[in-house]
Amino acid sequence: MKRKDFIRNSSGMLLSSILAPNLMANVSLISTVNLGVIGSGGRGQGIIKLLNNLTGINVIAVCDTLPFRLEEGFDSIKNHNNAKAYKDYRKLLENKNIDGVIISTPLSTHDKIAVDALDADKHVYCEKTLAKGAAATARIVNKCKTSNKIFQTGHQYHSSRLYSELVDMIEDGKVGKITSIEAQWNRNGNWRKPVPDPSLERQINWRMYREYSYGLLAELSSHQIDFANWILKATPKKAIGFGGINYWKDGRETYDNTKVVYEFPEGVKATYTCLTSNAKDDYKIMVMGDKGTLSIFYDTAWFYPEGEYKPEYGEVDGVSGATTNWTQGKGTPLEIKHLDPTKQALMDFRDAVINNKTPLSGVTTGAKAAYAVDMGIKAMDSGQMSHWDKNNYIL
């Protein structure tokens, strides 16, 4: 079954399961999911605001180790008079009214919190990247194998109906045989957040420090790595890369300039670039095949065919005989309706919990991207080629 058919049919899954007694064991008995949000920095607060407006979800708790972040997160909850605030996530996990948790904390903390949440019998939505390093990723994978709770990795583009339609197009042969993928996520800025107290620098700007994060490859490129794994139905075999702190001389430890090339089975090369000093074209993925190229942006996509293009003629601004629906150098825009990817991902998590169904971006999806990030970091740090580690990359 294609992904779009799965999505189309999923709305009837709960009803059909209820009507079929032999499927009752697979159906959740809840109609509203009570959530606790662990980590209420910028991303956590953004998620809370989206959750506030989704039916079938109540945010009833929030946790953060920084008092001012905790206050901001608590105030972000629509019905915060009925919510609770925690400084220690373990206390939040003791709350029996909480069905599941959102983990939006620094990367290095994901594995411990996720495993503890599953042990506490909570469903888990864990922000990408799944975990920092192979061992931490494998701990989550192994715990999920012994848990009956829903686990979703926050690769939100995996939930985007724009992206799922593009995957279907690729599977239907729209671009032909894929030989190359080129992706970038470029910004022009130091990526820093204001620090009210110098002693909180590392906690607030944790993306800058190796203790907490792998930087750009983990925090940005991992979304686009996930897309390559998805469309190729494979994981990379090897990687080469270069990274450096070449622009922002401000004490950061994670690279501000990265380029990693992965080789997938059948020879497909996938290149990932991240800059913090030039924002030209910002976010972009190009999937190149022998029949055409898909150019994918945040919320739009274009198709440029190989070979001679036969223009479509019509009327544009009252002028007949003009070419329509075509932009030189970009091709034809693809009209696909979709919601904000994070909003859609949270809706999918809700539906997975209520229907007790495997999420579209599960632990395996997250692990594959996390291991690829691990490969890229090793390649950049060592200056040598790294390989998929079949002994330690547990799926």
For each residue, the residues with C-beta under 8 A, 3 or more apart:
1: 5 6 9
2: 5 6 168 171
3: 6 7 164 167 168 360
4: 7 8 164 165 168
5: 1 2 8 9
6: 1 2 3 9 10
7: 3 4 10 161 164
8: 4 5 11
9: 1 5 6 12 13
10: 6 7 13 351 355 357
11: 8
12: 9 15 16
13: 9 10 16 17 355 357
14: 17 18 27 354 355
15: 12 18 19
16: 12 13 19 20 23
17: 13 14 20 23 24 26 27 355
18: 14 15 24 27
19: 15 16
20: 16 17 23 24
21: 24
22:
23: 16 17 20 26 27
24: 17 18 20 21 27
25:
26: 17 23 356 357
27: 14 17 18 23 24 355 356
28: 353 354 355 356
29:
30: 33 99 353 354
31: 56 354
32: 56 57 58
33: 30 56 57 58 99 100 123 350 353 354
34: 58 60 97 98 99 100
35: 51 57 58 59 60 61 98 99 100 101 102
36: 59 60 61 62 63 86 92 93 95 98 100 101 102 122
37: 40 44 47 48 51 59 61 62 63 73 101 102 104
38: 44 62 63 64 89 92 101 102 103 104 105 113 117
39: 43 44 63 64 102 103 104 105 106 127
40: 37 44 45 48 62 63 64 69 70 72 73 74 76 104
41: 44 45 64 66 69 104 193 204
42: 45 46 193
43: 39 46 47 104 127
44: 37 38 39 40 41 47 48 62 64 69 73 102 104
45: 40 41 42 48 49 72 73 76
46: 42 43 49 50 342
47: 37 43 44 50 51 102 104 342 346
48: 37 40 44 45 51 52 59 62 73 76 77
49: 45 46 52 53 76
50: 46 47 53 54 340 342 343 346
51: 35 37 47 48 54 57 59 102 346
52: 48 49 59 76 77 78
53: 49 50 78
54: 50 51 57 343 346 347 350
55:
56: 31 32 33 350 354
57: 32 33 35 51 54 346 350
58: 32 33 34 35 79
59: 35 36 37 48 51 52 62 77 78 79 83
60: 34 35 36 82 83 84 95 97 98
61: 35 36 37 83 84 85 86 92 95 98
62: 36 37 38 40 44 48 59 70 73 74 76 77 83 84 85 86
63: 36 37 38 39 40 70 85 86 87 88 89 91 92
64: 38 39 40 41 44 67 69 70 73 87
65: 69 70 87 203
66: 41 69 70 200 203 204
67: 64 70 71 87
68: 71 72 196
69: 40 41 44 64 65 66 72 73
70: 40 62 63 64 65 66 67 73 74 85 86 87
71: 67 68 74 75 85
72: 40 45 68 69 75 76
73: 37 40 44 45 48 62 64 69 70 76 77 85
74: 40 62 70 71 77 80 83 85
75: 71 72 80
76: 40 45 48 49 52 62 72 73 80
77: 48 52 59 62 73 74 80 83
78: 52 53 59
79: 58 59 82 83
80: 74 75 76 77 83
81:
82: 60 79
83: 59 60 61 62 74 77 79 80
84: 60 61 62 92 95
85: 61 62 63 70 71 73 74
86: 36 61 62 63 70 89 91 92
87: 63 64 65 67 70 91
88: 63 91 92
89: 38 63 86 92 93 113 116
90: 93 94 116
91: 63 86 87 88 94 95
92: 36 38 61 63 84 86 88 89 95 98 101
93: 36 89 90 98 101 116 117 120 122
94: 90 91 120
95: 36 60 61 84 91 92 98
96:
97: 34 60
98: 34 35 36 60 61 92 93 95 101 122
99: 30 33 34 35 122 123 353
100: 33 34 35 36 122 123 124 125 149 150 349 353
101: 35 36 37 38 92 93 98 113 117 122 123 124 125
102: 35 36 37 38 39 44 47 51 125 127
103: 38 39 110 113 114 117 124 125 126 127
104: 37 38 39 40 41 43 44 47 127
105: 38 39 109 110 113 127
106: 39 109 206 207 212 213
107: 110 129 131 132 206 212 213 214 218 219
108: 132 136 206 211 212 213
109: 105 106 112 113 212
110: 103 105 107 113 114 126 127 129 130 131 132 136 140
111: 114 115 131 132 136 137 139 140
112: 109 115 116
113: 38 89 101 103 105 109 110 116 117
114: 103 110 111 117 118 124 126 131 140 143 151
115: 111 112 118 119 139 140 143
116: 89 90 93 112 113 119 120
117: 38 93 101 103 113 114 120 122 124
118: 114 115 121 122 124 143 144 147 149 151
119: 115 116 143
120: 93 94 116 117
121: 118 149
122: 36 93 98 99 100 101 117 118 149
123: 33 99 100 101 149 150 151 349 353
124: 100 101 103 114 117 118 149 150 151 152
125: 100 101 102 103 152 154 345 346 349
126: 103 110 114 130 140 151 152 153 154 366
127: 39 43 102 103 104 105 110 154
128: 153 154 155 222 223 226 366 369
129: 107 110 132 214 218 219 222 366 369 370 373
130: 110 126 137 140 153 363 366 367 369 370
131: 107 110 111 114 136 137 139 140 370
132: 107 108 110 111 129 136 212 213 214 218
133: 136 137 374
134: 137 138 371 374 389 392 393
135: 138 139 392
136: 108 110 111 131 132 133 139 140
137: 111 130 131 133 134 140 141 366 367 370 371 374 393 394
138: 134 135 141 142 367 392 393 394
139: 111 115 131 135 136 142 143
140: 110 111 114 115 126 130 131 136 137 143 144 151 363 366 367
141: 137 138 144 145 363 364 367 394 395
142: 138 139 145 146 394
143: 114 115 118 119 139 140 146 147
144: 118 140 141 147 151 363
145: 141 142
146: 142 143
147: 118 143 144 151
148:
149: 100 118 121 122 123 124
150: 100 123 124 349 352 353 356 358 359
151: 114 118 123 124 126 140 144 147 359 362 363
152: 124 125 126 345 348 349 352 359 360 361 362
153: 126 128 130 361 362 363 365 366 369
154: 125 126 127 128 342 345 361
155: 128 158 159 222 223 226 345 361 365 366 369
156: 159 160 223 341 342 344 345 361
157: 160 163 223 226 227 341
158: 155 163 226 227 230 345 360 361 365
159: 155 156 164 341 344 345 347 348 360 361
160: 156 157 163 164 338 339 341 344
161: 7 164 165 336 337 338 339 344
162: 165 166 299 300 301 336 338
163: 157 158 160 166 167 227 296 341
164: 3 4 7 159 160 161 167 168
165: 4 161 162 168 169 334 336 338
166: 162 163 169 170 294 296 301 334 336
167: 3 163 164 170 171 230 231
168: 2 3 4 164 165 171 172
169: 165 166 172 174 175 294 303 334
170: 166 167 173 174 175 178 231 287 289 294
171: 2 167 168
172: 168 169
173: 170 176 291
174: 169 170 289 291 292 294 303
175: 169 170 178 287 288 289 290 291 292 293 294 303
176: 173 289 290 291 292 306
177: 289 290 291
178: 170 175 181 231 232 268 287 288 289
179: 267 268 269 288 289 290
180: 268 269 270 271 286 288
181: 178 228 268 269 270 271 285 286 287 288
182: 270 271 285 286 288
183: 221 224 227 228 270 271 272 273 284 285 286
184: 272 273 274 275 281 283 284
185: 216 220 221 223 224 273 274 282 283
186: 273 274 275 276 278 279 280 281 282 283
187: 191 275 276 279 282
188: 275 276 277 278 279
189: 276 279
190: 248 250 276
191: 187 207 208 256 276
192: 205 208 250
193: 41 42 204 205
194: 204
195: 198 200 201 204 205
196: 68 200
197: 200
198: 195 201
199:
200: 66 195 196 197 203 204
201: 195 198 204 205
202: 205 206 208 209 211 212
203: 65 66 200 206
204: 41 66 193 194 195 200 201
205: 192 193 195 201 202 208 209 252
206: 106 107 108 202 203 209 211 212 213
207: 106 191 212 213 215 219 254
208: 191 192 202 205 213 215 251 252 253 254
209: 202 205 206 212 213 252 253 254
210: 213 214 253 254
211: 108 202 206 253
212: 106 107 108 109 132 202 206 207 209
213: 106 107 108 132 206 207 208 209 210 218 219 254
214: 107 129 132 210 217 218 219 254 373 377
215: 207 208 218 219 254 255 256 258
216: 185 219 220 221 254 255 256 258 274 276
217: 214 220 221 222 243 255 258 260 272 274 373 376 377 380
218: 107 129 132 213 214 215 221 222 373 377
219: 107 129 207 213 214 215 216 222
220: 185 216 217 223 224 274
221: 183 185 216 217 218 224 225 258 260 272 274 373 376
222: 128 129 155 217 218 219 225 226 369 370 372 373
223: 128 155 156 157 185 220 226 227
224: 183 185 220 221 227 228 272 285
225: 221 222 228 229 262 270 272 369 372 373 376
226: 128 155 157 158 222 223 229 230 361 365 368 369
227: 157 158 163 183 223 224 230 231 285 296
228: 181 183 224 225 231 232 236 262 264 270
229: 225 226 232 233 234 235 236 365 368 369 372
230: 158 167 226 227 233 365
231: 167 170 178 227 228 287
232: 178 228 229 264 265 268
233: 229 230
234: 229 264 265
235: 229 264 368 371 372 388 393
236: 228 229 239 262 263 264 270 372 375 388
237: 262 263 264 265 387 388
238: 262 263 375 385 386 387 388
239: 236 260 261 262 263 372 375 376 378 379 385 386 387
240: 260 261 379 384 385 386
241: 258 259 260 261 376 379 380
242: 258 259 260 380 383
243: 217 255 257 258 259 260 380 381
244: 255 256 257
245: 248 249 252 253 254 255 256 257
246: 256 257
247: 256 257 276 277
248: 190 245 252 256 276 277
249: 245
250: 190 192
251: 208
252: 205 208 209 245 248 256
253: 208 209 210 211 245
254: 207 208 209 210 213 214 215 216 245
255: 215 216 217 243 244 245 258 380
256: 191 215 216 244 245 246 247 248 252 275 276 277
257: 243 244 245 246 247 274 275 276 277
258: 215 216 217 221 241 242 243 255 272 273 274 376 380
259: 241 242 243 271 272 273 274
260: 217 221 239 240 241 242 243 271 272 376 379 380
261: 239 240 241 269 270 271 272
262: 225 228 236 237 238 239 269 270 271 272 372 375 376
263: 236 237 238 239 267 268 269 270
264: 228 232 234 235 236 237 267 268 269 270
265: 232 234 237 268
266:
267: 179 263 264
268: 178 179 180 181 232 263 264 265
269: 179 180 181 261 262 263 264
270: 180 181 182 183 225 228 236 261 262 263 264
271: 180 181 182 183 259 260 261 262
272: 183 184 217 221 224 225 258 259 260 261 262 376
273: 183 184 185 186 258 259
274: 184 185 186 216 217 220 221 257 258 259
275: 184 186 187 188 256 257 278 279
276: 186 187 188 189 190 191 216 247 248 256 257
277: 188 247 248 256 257
278: 186 188 275
279: 186 187 188 189 275 282
280: 186
281: 184 186 284
282: 185 186 187 279 297 298
283: 184 185 186 297 298
284: 183 184 281 295 296 297
285: 181 182 183 224 227 294 295 296
286: 180 181 182 183 293 294 295 296
287: 170 175 178 181 231 293 294 296
288: 175 178 179 180 181 182 293
289: 170 174 175 176 177 178 179 292 293 306
290: 175 176 177 179 306
291: 173 174 175 176 177 305 306
292: 174 175 176 289 303 304 305 306 331
293: 175 286 287 288 289 303 304 306 331
294: 166 169 170 174 175 285 286 287 301 302 303
295: 284 285 286 301 302 303 304 330 331
296: 163 166 227 284 285 286 287 300 301
297: 282 283 284 300 301
298: 282 283
299: 162 338
300: 162 296 297 333 334
301: 162 166 294 295 296 297 333 334 336
302: 294 295 327 330 331 332 333 334
303: 169 174 175 292 293 294 295 331 332 334
304: 292 293 295 329 330 331 332
305: 291 292 309 331
306: 176 289 290 291 292 293
307:
308:
309: 305 326 331
310:
311: 323 326
312: 323 324 325 326
313: 321 322 323 324
314: 320 322 323 324
315: 318 319 320 322 324
316: 319 322 323 324
317: 322
318: 315
319: 315 316 322
320: 314 315
321: 313
322: 313 314 315 316 317 319
323: 311 312 313 314 316 326
324: 312 313 314 315 316
325: 312 332 333
326: 309 311 312 323 331 332
327: 302 330 331 332 333
328:
329: 304
330: 295 302 304 327 333
331: 292 293 295 302 303 304 305 309 326 327
332: 302 303 304 325 326 327
333: 300 301 302 325 327 330
334: 165 166 169 300 301 302 303
335:
336: 161 162 165 166 301
337: 161
338: 160 161 162 165 299 341 344
339: 160 161 343 344 347
340: 50 343 344
341: 156 157 159 160 163 338 344 345
342: 46 47 50 154 156 345 346
343: 50 54 339 340 346 347
344: 156 159 160 161 338 339 340 341 347 348
345: 125 152 154 155 156 158 159 341 342 348 349 361
346: 47 50 51 54 57 125 342 343 349 350
347: 54 159 339 343 344 350 351
348: 152 159 344 345 351 352 359 360 361
349: 100 123 125 150 152 345 346 352 353 359
350: 33 54 56 57 346 347 353 354
351: 10 347 348 354 355 357
352: 150 152 348 349 355 356 357 358 359
353: 28 30 33 99 100 123 150 349 350 356
354: 14 28 30 31 33 56 350 351
355: 10 13 14 17 27 28 351 352
356: 26 27 28 150 352 353
357: 10 13 26 351 352
358: 150 352 362
359: 150 151 152 348 349 352 362
360: 3 152 158 159 348 365
361: 152 153 154 155 156 158 159 226 345 348 365 366
362: 151 152 153 358 359 365 366
363: 130 140 141 144 151 153 366 367
364: 141 367 368 395
365: 153 155 158 226 229 230 360 361 362 368 369
366: 126 128 129 130 137 140 153 155 361 362 363 369 370
367: 130 137 138 140 141 363 364 370 371 393 394 395
368: 226 229 235 364 365 371 372 395
369: 128 129 130 153 155 222 225 226 229 365 366 372 373
370: 129 130 131 137 222 366 367 373 374
371: 134 137 235 367 368 374 375 388 389 393
372: 222 225 229 235 236 239 262 368 369 375 376
373: 129 214 217 218 221 222 225 369 370 376 377
374: 133 134 137 370 371 377 378 393
375: 236 238 239 262 371 372 378 379 386 387 388 389
376: 217 221 225 239 241 258 260 262 272 372 373 379 380 386
377: 214 217 218 373 374 380 381
378: 239 374 375 381 382 386
379: 239 240 241 260 375 376 382 383 384 385 386
380: 217 241 242 243 255 258 260 376 377 383
381: 243 377 378
382: 378 379 386
383: 242 379 380
384: 240 379
385: 238 239 240 379
386: 238 239 240 375 376 378 379 382
387: 237 238 239 375
388: 235 236 237 238 371 375 393
389: 134 371 375 392 393
390: 393
391:
392: 134 135 138 389
393: 134 137 138 235 367 371 374 388 389 390
394: 137 138 141 142 367
395: 141 364 367 368
